[in-house]
């Protein structure tokens, strides 16, 4: 039984290793949408978070932008959707459950086709659940800056620094 459990884990581990992006030489900042106090929006890659400004690179115009924090209302951090990753994990889990159910079925069953179908019946539901979980986990994060206390703004800026390309030299944990 221990050997079959190990073989059940192998496909999942292979999937996780293939799903992880290869380590790049330069870290890429997350794509953000910055909503300004006047209602305008600026979309671009978050390059750096400073004490008084955000630095963005707008790929549409090919230019960098320096946004004063006093003019920023909200920052939305956009993430790449992982619906397919979650569905793939759900399929792997469903296959493992189905194979384990098939091993439990007696060889002299009267309805082997029914047993096989009922073993893999939960597979689409598990895949859908994994996909939905992946989609929920990648919903954009909204970080409000306007009208917040200075301590809260600094906390939010610390959170935003994790998504920036440049790691701030002020606080590094190396």
N, C-alpha and C positions, 0 to 999 in steps of 0.2 A: 504494500500500500504506500509505503514511503517513496518508493521509486516512481509510482504513478503520479504522486503529488509533485515530485521534482519535475517530471516531464510536463505537467500542467503549467508550471511556472515558467518554463523555458520560452514558449511562444510569447508570453506577456513581456518577459524581459527583453526579447529580441525586438518586439514592437516599440517598447519604451526607448531602447537605444537608437532605433531608426527615427523615432519621432523627434528626438532632441536635435536642435540645429547644431551644425558644426561650429566650432569656436572660430570666430573671425579675428583678424588682426586688429581691427579697429571696432570699438563698441559703437553701435548705432543707437541714437536717442529715439525715444518713443515719439509717435506722431500725436500731437496735441491740437486741440481747438481752443483758442483763447478768446473769451468773450469780453469785450471792452465795456467800460461804463457807458459809452454812447450807443451800445448795441451792435457795433460792428464785430466781425469775427475774423481772426487770423488763424490759419491752419498751417502747420509746419512741423519740422523735426525739432525737438527740444534739445538744444545744444548745451545750455548751461543755465543754472539757477544762481543768481546773485542775491545779495541782501536787499537790493533795491530794484532789481530788474530780471526779466527773463530774456534769454537770447534764443531766437528761433531761426531756422533756415526754411524759407518758403521755396519748395521745389518748383512751384508754378512760375514764379518770377525769377528764381535762381539767385535770390538775394537774402542776406541775413537781416533780421529785424531785432531791434533793441526795444523791449516793451517795459515801460516804467510800471512798477507794481501798484502805484497809486491810481493808475488808469485801468487796471485789470479787475474785472468783476468775478470771473470764474474761469477755471481751467478744466477741460475735459481730456483725460488721457484715453486715447483710442488704442484698443488692443486687436491683434489679429485673431479672428475667430478660430476656435478649436473644436467646432462641431464635429468635423470628420475625425479628429483625434479621439474625441469622446466616444463616437460611434464605433470606431475601430477597437477601442478598449472594451466597449460593451459587447462587440461580436466575439472577441477573444474570451471574455468571461462566460458568455453564453455557450460557446463551443466547449469550454472546459466543463461546464455544468452538464451539457448534453452528453459528452463522452463519459463522464462519471455516472450519469443515470443509465446509460447503455450497459456499462459494466455490471451494474446491480441487477439487471434483468436476467432472469433465468433463461437458459438456452432452449428449454422445451416449452416456451410460452406458446399459447394458442394463437396469438395475434402479434407476430413479430413486427409487421409493418406499422400497426397501431402504436406499439411500444416505441419504435424508432421515431415516428412523427411526434409523439407526446414528449419524447426526450428533448427534441429540438424546437418545440413549440414556443418556449419563452425567449428564444434567440432574438426575434425582431423587437420585442418589447424591451429587452435589456439593451440592445443597440440604440434604440430610440431614447431610452433613459440616459445612457451615457452621452449621446449627442446633445440632449437638452442640458445636461449638467455642464458640458463643455461650453455651450452657448451662454449659459447663465454666468459662468465664471469669467467670461470675457466681455461682459457688459462694460461700457465706458465708465471710468471713475470720474466723478465731478468733485472738484476741489474749489470751494468758495474762498475768496480773499477779501472782498469788499465788506466792510462793516464788522470785521472780526477784530478781536483784541490783538495787540502785538505778539503776545505769547502764542496765540492760536495761529497767527499768520506764520510765525517762525516754525511752528510744528508742521504746518502744511507745506512750507518750503522745504523742510527736511524730507518730507514724504516725496515731493516732486523731484528732489535731487536723485532719487533712485532711478528715475526714468530719463535722466539727462545723459547725453553722450559724454560730457566732461564731468569727471568726478571732482568735486570741490576740494581744493587743497587745504581748506580750513579744518575739516574733520575727516581724516582717513583712518581706517582701522586696519592698517597693515601690520 
